[in-house]
């Protein structure tokens, strides 16, 4: 008598239970989304000015998260590695700009070299120099980490590279905390340019020194505008790089099939290094902008922003550049609204609750595509 295959009778029941759980999860997510929407609409009508102020803060934070999340999603798309040291590269970018401004006065070099330059040009050129220096240092740092720590494990199981990424993250945090490096203290950050604030109340008005905006006014600063504009420009530049340039095509080919890309003459190792460099440059830029917006830095600066940017990448669909961008904006709003309407400590809990819900309901994220089973 032929022995029956014991696994076959259970397959239909397993599929039915899996489909039932998926529908339950989607229903729960839909109910949660409706509840959140009702609360937001009610909050908006109760106090529109407060809601708008919180939304502006959420946009500022979300655009910073977007710069970090783009690095996560690029690296994962090509080498399938969650680079947990990425948040610490973000921290390094903030510290590089701190030393460039506070110790070397790099933001003032145009005034020293060209004394006749208008002050506005001195500020723009000096600030761009500080930002570019941070981006270059972070890119070189990421390439070094990739060559030393990740490249030898390219063909090892993924868990080995993941553990190594966590180890590199801890090394950067606690090496930086040594007194002869950055020190463990919270350090006040000196901005390379001044803060200009406007308020919306019966039109847009400048907040002059010694005066406060009227009660109920919506305020925003040049820092928020710079963060939003720069983040959008970086997103568009990255999309152009990936879709329209030769190196972008090589990156997409490497992400699709490394062996086939090698057979087509693509230097896969170089493309992976370039990917790490671009992602780290974005993180360095994000570190500078974050430090300018929230002027206090320490060696654990990148831990929570890095983890939240990872949640944003998962939410949007890790491996998808537009997904990382949209997920980061959602994360920024969720964190800001939670701090404004519930409590500040709850914002971190809400961020990681979003991660749990996404993994339970739609693990591929908003823009992610489910993996096809090979027959």
C-alpha positions in Angstrom: 0.0 0.0 0.0 1.3 3.4 -1.0 2.0 5.7 2.0 -0.2 8.8 2.0 1.4 12.2 2.0 0.5 13.5 5.5 1.2 17.1 4.5 -1.4 17.3 1.7 -4.7 17.2 3.6 -3.6 20.2 5.8 -2.6 22.5 2.9 -6.1 23.8 2.0 -7.0 24.4 5.7 -3.7 26.3 6.2 -4.4 28.5 3.2 -7.9 29.2 4.3 -6.7 30.2 7.8 -3.9 32.3 6.4 -6.4 34.1 4.1 -8.8 34.6 7.1 -6.0 36.1 9.2 -5.1 38.4 6.3 -8.7 39.7 6.0 -8.9 40.1 9.8 -5.7 42.1 9.7 -6.9 44.3 6.9 -10.2 44.9 8.6 -8.3 45.9 11.8 -6.0 48.2 9.8 -9.0 49.8 8.1 -10.9 50.3 11.4 -7.7 51.8 12.9 -7.2 54.1 9.9 -10.9 55.3 10.2 -10.5 56.0 13.9 -7.3 58.0 13.4 -9.0 59.9 10.5 -12.0 60.8 12.8 -9.7 61.9 15.6 -7.7 64.1 13.2 -10.7 65.7 11.7 -12.1 66.5 15.1 -8.8 67.9 16.2 -8.6 70.1 13.1 -12.0 71.6 13.7 -11.4 72.0 17.5 -8.2 74.1 16.9 -7.1 74.5 13.3 -4.1 76.7 14.2 -2.6 74.1 16.6 -3.3 71.3 14.1 -1.5 73.2 11.3 1.5 74.0 13.6 1.8 70.3 14.5 1.5 69.3 10.9 4.4 71.7 9.9 6.6 70.1 12.6 5.7 66.7 11.3 6.6 67.6 7.8 10.0 69.0 9.0 10.7 65.7 10.8 9.4 63.5 8.0 11.6 65.1 5.4 14.7 64.4 7.6 13.6 60.8 8.1 13.2 60.6 4.3 16.9 61.4 3.7 17.9 58.5 6.1 15.3 56.1 4.8 16.5 56.5 1.2 19.9 55.0 2.3 18.2 52.1 4.0 16.1 51.2 1.0 18.9 51.6 -1.5 21.3 49.3 0.3 18.6 46.7 1.0 17.5 46.8 -2.7 20.9 45.8 -3.9 22.6 43.7 -1.2 19.5 42.7 0.9 21.1 44.0 4.0 19.5 46.1 6.8 22.4 48.4 7.5 21.8 49.3 11.2 25.0 51.4 11.2 23.3 53.8 8.9 21.9 55.9 11.8 25.3 56.3 13.2 26.6 57.6 9.8 23.8 60.1 10.2 25.3 61.0 13.6 28.8 61.3 12.2 27.5 63.8 9.6 26.1 66.0 12.4 29.5 65.9 14.2 31.5 66.7 11.1 29.4 69.8 10.5 29.7 70.7 14.2 33.5 70.7 14.1 33.6 72.4 10.7 31.5 75.3 12.1 32.6 75.5 15.7 36.3 74.7 15.5 37.3 75.6 11.9 34.8 78.3 11.1 34.4 76.8 7.6 31.1 78.5 7.0 32.9 81.9 7.0 35.6 81.1 4.5 34.0 83.0 1.6 34.2 86.2 3.6 37.9 85.7 4.4 38.8 84.8 0.8 36.4 87.3 -1.0 35.9 90.2 1.4 33.5 92.0 -1.0 30.9 89.2 -1.1 27.4 90.1 0.0 26.5 88.5 3.4 23.8 86.4 1.9 26.2 84.8 -0.6 28.7 84.2 2.2 26.0 82.4 4.2 24.9 80.3 1.3 28.3 79.3 0.0 29.7 78.7 3.5 26.7 76.5 4.6 26.9 74.5 1.3 30.6 73.9 2.0 29.8 72.5 5.4 27.1 70.3 4.1 29.2 69.0 1.2 32.1 68.2 3.6 29.7 66.2 5.9 28.3 64.3 2.9 31.8 63.5 1.5 33.1 62.3 4.9 30.0 60.2 5.5 30.3 58.6 2.0 34.0 57.7 2.6 33.1 56.4 6.0 30.3 54.1 4.6 32.6 52.8 1.8 35.2 51.9 4.3 32.7 50.1 6.5 31.3 48.3 3.5 34.8 47.1 2.4 36.0 46.2 5.8 32.9 44.7 7.5 30.3 43.8 4.9 32.2 42.7 1.7 33.9 39.7 3.3 30.5 38.5 4.3 28.9 39.0 0.9 28.3 35.3 0.3 27.7 34.4 4.0 24.2 33.9 5.4 22.3 37.1 5.9 22.2 36.8 9.6 26.0 37.1 9.7 25.9 40.5 7.9 23.0 41.6 10.0 24.9 40.9 13.3 27.9 42.6 11.9 25.9 45.7 11.0 24.6 45.8 14.6 28.2 45.4 15.9 29.4 48.3 13.6 26.6 50.4 15.0 27.6 49.8 18.6 31.3 50.4 17.8 30.6 53.8 16.2 28.3 54.9 19.0 30.6 54.0 21.9 33.9 54.8 20.2 32.5 58.2 19.5 31.6 58.5 23.2 35.2 58.4 24.2 36.5 61.7 25.6 39.2 62.1 23.0 36.7 61.5 20.1 33.3 63.3 20.6 32.7 62.7 24.3 29.5 61.3 25.8 28.1 64.8 26.6 25.2 66.6 24.9 26.9 69.3 22.9 25.1 72.6 21.9 25.2 72.9 18.1 26.3 76.1 16.5 24.2 76.7 13.4 26.1 77.9 10.2 23.4 80.5 9.6 20.8 82.4 11.6 17.1 81.4 12.1 14.5 83.5 10.4 10.9 83.0 11.5 7.6 84.0 9.9 4.0 83.7 11.1 0.7 83.4 9.3 -1.9 85.6 10.8 -3.9 87.9 8.6 -1.2 87.3 6.0 2.5 86.2 6.2 4.7 88.4 8.5 8.3 88.3 9.6 8.9 87.8 13.3 11.2 90.7 14.2 13.7 90.6 17.1 12.1 91.3 20.5 8.6 90.7 19.3 6.5 87.5 19.6 3.9 86.4 17.0 0.2 87.0 18.0 -1.7 84.3 19.8 -3.1 81.7 17.4 -0.6 82.5 14.7 1.0 79.6 12.7 4.8 80.0 12.7 7.4 78.5 10.4 11.1 79.1 9.9 13.7 79.1 7.2 15.0 75.9 8.6 11.8 74.0 7.9 11.6 75.4 4.4 15.3 74.5 3.7 14.8 70.9 5.0 11.7 70.4 2.8 13.2 71.9 -0.3 16.5 70.1 0.0 14.8 66.7 0.8 12.5 67.0 -2.3 15.5 67.9 -4.5 17.5 65.0 -3.2 14.6 62.6 -3.8 14.1 63.9 -7.4 17.9 63.7 -8.0 18.0 60.1 -6.8 15.1 59.2 -9.0 16.9 60.7 -12.0 20.2 58.9 -11.1 18.5 55.5 -10.8 16.2 55.8 -13.8 18.2 57.9 -16.3 21.9 57.3 -15.9 24.3 54.4 -16.7 25.2 53.9 -13.1 21.5 53.9 -12.1 20.9 51.2 -14.7 23.8 49.2 -13.3 22.4 49.6 -9.8 19.0 48.3 -11.0 20.7 45.4 -12.8 22.7 44.5 -9.7 19.6 44.6 -7.6 17.8 42.3 -10.0 20.5 39.7 -10.5 24.1 40.1 -9.4 25.4 37.1 -11.3 23.7 38.2 -14.6 25.0 41.7 -14.0 28.6 40.4 -13.7 28.2 38.5 -16.9 27.1 41.7 -18.6 30.4 43.4 -17.5 29.1 45.3 -14.5 31.5 45.7 -11.7 29.2 44.6 -8.9 31.6 45.4 -6.1 32.0 49.0 -7.3 28.2 49.4 -7.7 27.6 48.2 -4.2 30.2 50.7 -2.9 28.7 53.5 -4.9 25.3 52.6 -3.4 26.7 52.7 0.2 28.3 56.1 -0.6 25.2 57.7 -2.0 23.0 56.4 0.9 25.6 57.6 3.4 25.9 61.0 1.7 22.1 61.4 2.1 22.4 60.4 5.8 25.2 62.9 6.3 23.0 65.6 4.8 20.1 64.5 7.0 22.4 64.7 10.1 23.4 68.3 9.3 19.8 69.4 8.8 18.6 67.6 11.9 21.3 69.2 14.0 20.4 72.6 12.6 16.7 72.0 13.3 17.3 70.5 16.8 20.6 72.1 17.9 21.9 69.6 20.5 24.0 66.6 19.5 25.5 63.5 21.1 26.9 60.1 20.0 23.5 58.4 20.4 21.9 61.0 18.1 21.4 58.5 15.3 19.8 55.7 17.2 16.1 56.7 17.3 16.1 58.6 14.0 17.8 55.7 12.3 15.3 53.2 13.7 12.3 55.4 12.8 13.7 55.9 9.3 14.0 52.1 9.0 10.3 51.8 10.1 9.5 54.4 7.4 11.3 52.4 4.8 9.4 49.2 5.8 6.1 51.1 5.8 6.7 52.5 2.3 8.1 49.2 1.0 11.7 48.6 1.6 13.6 48.6 -1.7 11.2 51.3 -3.1 12.6 54.9 -3.3 9.2 56.6 -3.5 7.9 54.2 -0.8 10.7 55.3 1.6 9.9 58.9 0.9 6.1 58.5 1.6 6.7 56.3 4.6 9.0 58.9 6.1 6.4 61.6 5.7 3.8 59.4 7.4 6.2 58.6 10.2 6.9 62.3 10.8 3.2 63.2 10.9 2.4 60.2 13.2 5.2 61.2 15.6 4.4 64.9 15.7 0.6 64.3 16.1 1.2 61.8 18.9 3.4 64.2 20.7 1.0 67.1 20.2 -2.3 65.3 21.1 -1.3 62.4 23.3 2.1 62.7 25.0 5.7 63.1 24.0 7.0 59.8 25.4 4.2 58.0 23.4 5.6 59.1 20.0 8.3 56.4 20.0 5.8 53.7 21.0 3.5 54.8 18.2 6.4 54.6 15.7 7.2 51.0 16.5 3.5 50.1 16.8 3.2 51.1 13.2 6.1 48.7 12.3 4.3 45.8 14.1 1.0 46.6 12.3 2.7 46.8 8.9 4.6 43.5 9.4 1.4 41.8 10.5 -0.9 43.2 7.8 1.3 44.1 4.8 4.9 43.1 5.3 5.8 44.4 1.8 4.8 47.9 2.7 2.7 50.4 0.7 4.7 50.3 -2.5 6.3 46.9 -2.1 5.4 44.0 -4.3 4.9 40.5 -2.8 7.6 38.0 -3.7 6.5 35.6 -6.4 6.8 31.9 -5.5 9.0 29.9 -7.9 7.4 26.8 -9.2 
